[in-house]
Amino acid sequence: MKLLSTKPLRRLSRTALAVLFPCLFFLSSLSSIAPAIHAQDPDISTMPADLVIPPVTMGAPAPGKRVFFRLPDDPATVPEMVLYLPADWTPEKRFPVIVEYAGNGNYTNQYGDVSTGRPEGSQLGYGLTGGAGAIWVCLPFLNEAGDGLAITWWGDAPAHKPDATVAFAKRAVPAICALFSGDPERVVLCGFSRGALACNAIGLHDDAIASLWRGFFCYSHYDGVRERWPYAGSDRATARLRLDRLGGRPQLICHENPVEATREYLASTGVKGDFTFLKTGFRNHNDGWLLRPSPAREVAREWLRRVLSGHGAE
């Protein structure tokens, strides 16, 4: 290939160079600001919430109440989940179940977003349903022994093995359905940040747990896009094996940042799936956006209605 000669450039007049240099500087600067463009989206604080999640209390589950709950046969050493029965709950009717995993704890950022890493800090399920029409259960991430809450990731550092968390979900989801008239054919797994990664890393860990879910709502991160997360099997080859267990079931993949990286990753895997991509419209890394009215929330709720009705995402 013939290289372009620099001789014509030497013949440029001083006036032409004076015009050309600022233009080149402007074009080069665009690449440095592009990743931050999403920061110009509004903050969730500018949109008042129209939903208030009930506080978590002790006591027996009841319609409209959010309580700490431990499975009847579990010892006191097993961390509690947080269970919400919808305001319209009745034992005579079968209800869909929203299962949720929280983000990593000890998280704050420049926008004032906070994540505690505890089940009681989760917000997606209430925002998706408005507190009616579905059971909402927030499961804990467990340490490797299964007798302690993992505030960050799951299992123990440095391996962060998922076995105890997976085993707990396999017991908890069928039990919640049996105890509270949940419909085992309409269980949707959702998660924020760490929980979004867990939708596949935990939810598709093996065939048994993968069979529990009708759909997946992954907000802010996606298993396999980035390989250097500290949990076991975060590499793309292993993440690709988990994707094989998806089986065409719908996933809503939602970010505060542009979704192109996740879209490109999934295209590179060759996996044919029912994927819907959504940007929240807010700059925050915060699952509280679903407690506020927005076009993105309407899309998310319509996606959930379609999945629970059996039509999937269109």
C-alpha positions in Angstrom: 0.0 0.0 0.0 1.4 3.4 -1.0 1.8 5.8 1.9 0.3 9.3 1.7 3.0 11.9 1.1 3.4 14.7 3.6 4.7 17.2 1.0 1.3 18.7 0.3 0.9 19.5 4.0 4.2 21.5 4.0 2.7 23.7 1.2 -0.3 24.6 3.4 -0.4 28.3 4.2 -0.2 29.5 7.8 -3.8 30.6 7.4 -5.0 27.1 6.4 -3.1 25.5 9.3 -4.7 28.0 11.7 -8.1 26.8 10.5 -7.2 23.0 10.3 -5.6 22.6 13.7 -8.6 23.6 15.9 -10.8 21.3 13.8 -8.5 18.3 14.3 -8.3 19.1 18.0 -12.2 19.2 18.3 -12.5 15.8 16.5 -9.9 14.1 18.7 -11.6 15.4 21.8 -14.9 13.8 20.9 -13.5 10.3 21.6 -12.5 11.3 25.1 -16.0 12.6 26.1 -18.1 9.9 24.4 -18.1 7.5 27.3 -19.4 10.2 29.6 -22.3 11.3 27.5 -24.7 9.2 29.6 -23.8 11.4 32.5 -25.9 14.1 30.9 -29.0 12.0 31.5 -31.2 13.3 34.3 -30.6 12.3 37.9 -33.4 10.2 39.5 -33.7 12.9 42.2 -35.2 15.2 39.5 -38.2 12.8 39.2 -40.3 12.3 42.3 -41.1 8.7 43.2 -44.7 7.6 42.8 -44.1 4.3 44.7 -43.0 3.8 48.3 -41.8 0.4 49.2 -43.3 -0.9 52.5 -40.7 -1.2 55.3 -39.5 -4.6 56.2 -41.0 -5.9 59.5 -40.9 -9.0 61.6 -43.9 -11.2 61.8 -46.0 -13.5 59.6 -46.4 -12.8 55.9 -49.7 -11.0 55.0 -51.0 -9.1 52.0 -49.3 -5.8 51.5 -46.6 -6.6 54.1 -42.9 -7.0 53.5 -41.2 -9.3 56.1 -38.0 -11.1 56.9 -38.7 -14.8 56.2 -36.8 -18.0 56.8 -37.9 -21.4 55.3 -39.6 -23.5 58.0 -36.9 -26.2 58.0 -33.9 -23.9 57.9 -31.8 -23.3 61.0 -31.4 -19.8 62.4 -27.9 -19.7 61.0 -29.3 -19.4 57.4 -29.7 -15.8 56.4 -33.3 -14.6 55.9 -34.9 -13.7 52.6 -37.3 -10.8 52.3 -40.8 -11.7 51.2 -43.6 -9.5 50.0 -47.1 -10.7 49.4 -49.0 -8.4 47.1 -51.8 -6.3 48.4 -54.3 -8.4 46.4 -52.9 -11.7 47.6 -55.3 -14.5 48.4 -54.4 -18.2 48.8 -57.2 -19.2 46.4 -55.4 -17.7 43.5 -52.1 -18.6 41.8 -49.6 -15.6 41.6 -46.5 -15.1 39.5 -43.3 -14.8 41.5 -40.6 -12.1 41.1 -37.3 -13.4 42.5 -34.6 -10.7 43.0 -30.9 -10.4 43.8 -29.3 -7.2 45.2 -26.3 -5.3 44.0 -22.9 -5.4 45.8 -22.8 -3.8 49.2 -20.5 -1.0 50.3 -21.2 0.9 47.1 -21.6 4.6 46.7 -20.9 7.0 43.8 -20.7 10.6 42.9 -24.4 10.8 42.4 -25.3 9.7 45.8 -26.3 6.1 44.7 -26.0 3.6 47.5 -26.2 -0.2 47.5 -26.2 -2.1 50.9 -25.9 -5.6 49.4 -28.7 -6.8 51.5 -32.0 -8.3 50.3 -34.0 -5.6 52.1 -32.3 -3.0 49.9 -33.7 -4.3 46.6 -36.3 -2.3 44.7 -36.8 -3.8 41.2 -39.6 -6.2 41.9 -41.8 -3.5 43.6 -41.2 -1.1 40.8 -42.0 -3.7 38.1 -45.3 -4.7 39.8 -46.4 -1.6 41.7 -47.0 -3.8 44.7 -49.8 -5.8 43.2 -50.3 -9.0 41.2 -47.1 -10.8 42.0 -45.3 -12.3 45.0 -41.9 -10.6 45.4 -39.0 -12.4 47.1 -35.5 -11.1 47.5 -33.0 -13.9 48.1 -29.7 -13.5 49.9 -26.3 -14.3 48.4 -24.6 -16.7 50.8 -21.0 -17.3 51.9 -19.4 -20.6 50.9 -20.6 -22.4 54.0 -24.2 -21.3 53.5 -24.5 -19.9 57.0 -23.8 -16.2 56.4 -24.8 -13.3 54.2 -22.4 -12.3 51.4 -22.5 -8.5 51.2 -20.2 -8.5 48.1 -20.3 -11.2 45.4 -21.1 -14.7 46.6 -19.2 -17.5 48.3 -15.9 -16.5 49.9 -13.0 -14.6 48.5 -11.0 -15.2 46.4 -12.8 -17.9 44.5 -16.4 -16.7 45.2 -17.9 -20.1 44.5 -21.7 -20.0 43.8 -22.6 -23.4 45.2 -24.3 -22.4 48.4 -26.3 -19.6 46.8 -27.4 -21.8 44.0 -28.5 -24.6 46.4 -30.5 -22.1 48.5 -32.4 -20.8 45.4 -33.2 -24.3 44.4 -34.9 -24.9 47.7 -36.4 -21.5 48.3 -38.2 -20.9 45.0 -40.3 -24.1 45.0 -40.9 -23.6 48.7 -42.3 -20.1 48.3 -44.5 -21.3 45.5 -45.9 -24.1 47.7 -46.4 -22.0 50.8 -47.9 -18.9 49.3 -49.7 -20.0 46.1 -47.0 -19.0 43.8 -47.2 -20.3 40.2 -44.0 -22.3 39.5 -44.6 -21.8 35.7 -44.4 -18.0 36.1 -41.3 -17.2 38.0 -39.1 -14.3 36.8 -35.5 -13.7 38.0 -34.3 -10.2 38.2 -31.3 -8.4 39.6 -29.4 -5.2 39.9 -25.6 -4.8 39.2 -24.1 -7.9 41.0 -27.7 -9.3 40.8 -27.8 -8.7 37.1 -24.6 -10.7 36.7 -26.2 -13.3 38.9 -29.2 -13.7 36.5 -27.0 -15.9 34.4 -24.0 -16.7 36.7 -26.4 -18.0 39.4 -29.7 -18.5 37.5 -28.1 -20.5 34.7 -25.5 -22.2 36.8 -26.8 -25.7 36.1 -29.8 -27.3 34.5 -31.8 -27.6 37.7 -31.7 -24.0 38.7 -32.1 -22.8 35.1 -35.4 -24.7 34.9 -37.0 -22.5 37.6 -37.3 -19.3 35.5 -39.7 -18.1 32.8 -37.7 -14.9 32.1 -34.9 -12.7 33.3 -34.6 -9.0 34.0 -30.9 -7.9 34.1 -30.3 -4.3 35.2 -26.9 -2.8 34.8 -24.2 -5.4 33.9 -24.4 -8.7 32.0 -22.5 -12.0 32.6 -19.7 -12.5 30.0 -19.4 -8.9 28.7 -16.5 -8.2 31.0 -14.2 -11.1 32.0 -12.4 -9.8 35.0 -15.1 -9.9 37.6 -13.8 -11.8 40.7 -16.4 -14.6 40.7 -15.7 -18.1 39.6 -16.4 -18.7 35.9 -16.6 -15.0 34.9 -14.6 -15.8 31.7 -16.4 -15.7 28.4 -16.0 -19.4 27.6 -17.8 -20.4 30.9 -20.4 -17.6 30.5 -21.1 -19.0 27.0 -21.8 -22.4 28.5 -24.4 -20.9 30.8 -26.0 -19.1 27.9 -26.7 -22.5 26.4 -29.1 -23.1 29.2 -31.2 -20.0 28.4 -33.2 -22.0 25.9 -34.7 -19.0 24.1 -36.5 -17.6 27.2 -36.9 -13.8 27.2 -34.4 -11.5 28.8 -34.8 -7.8 29.3 -31.3 -6.3 29.4 -31.2 -2.9 30.9 -28.4 -0.4 31.6 -28.0 3.2 32.6 -25.1 3.3 30.1 -25.6 2.5 26.4 -26.4 -1.1 25.8 -24.3 -1.6 22.7 -21.5 -3.5 24.4 -23.9 -6.2 25.7 -25.7 -6.3 22.3 -22.4 -6.9 20.5 -21.3 -9.5 23.0 -24.5 -11.5 22.6 -24.2 -11.3 18.8 -20.7 -12.6 19.1 -21.8 -15.7 21.0 -24.1 -16.9 18.2 -26.8 -17.7 20.8 -30.3 -17.0 19.4 -32.4 -15.5 22.1 -35.4 -13.4 22.9 -33.4 -10.3 24.0 -34.9 -6.9 24.6 -32.4 -4.0 25.2 -33.4 -0.9 27.3 -31.7 2.2 28.5 -33.1 3.6 31.8 -32.9 7.3 30.8 -31.3 8.2 34.1 -27.6 8.6 34.8 -27.7 6.7 38.1 -26.5 3.2 39.0 -29.5 2.8 41.2 -32.5 0.4 41.0 -34.7 3.2 42.4 -35.4 4.4 38.9 -38.2 1.9 38.7 -40.0 3.6 41.6 -40.4 6.7 39.3 -42.6 7.1 36.2 -40.6 7.0 33.0 -40.9 5.6 29.5 -38.3 2.9 30.4 -40.5 1.7 33.3 -43.5 1.4 31.0 -41.4 -0.7 28.6 -40.2 -2.9 31.5 -43.7 -3.4 32.8 -45.0 -4.2 29.4 -42.2 -6.7 28.9 -43.2 -8.4 32.2 -46.8 -8.6 31.2 -45.9 -10.3 28.0 -43.6 -12.8 29.7 -46.1 -13.7 32.3 -48.9 -14.0 29.8 -46.8 -16.5 27.8 -46.1 -14.3 24.8 -42.6 -13.3 25.6 -41.0 -10.1 24.6 -41.8 -8.8 21.1 
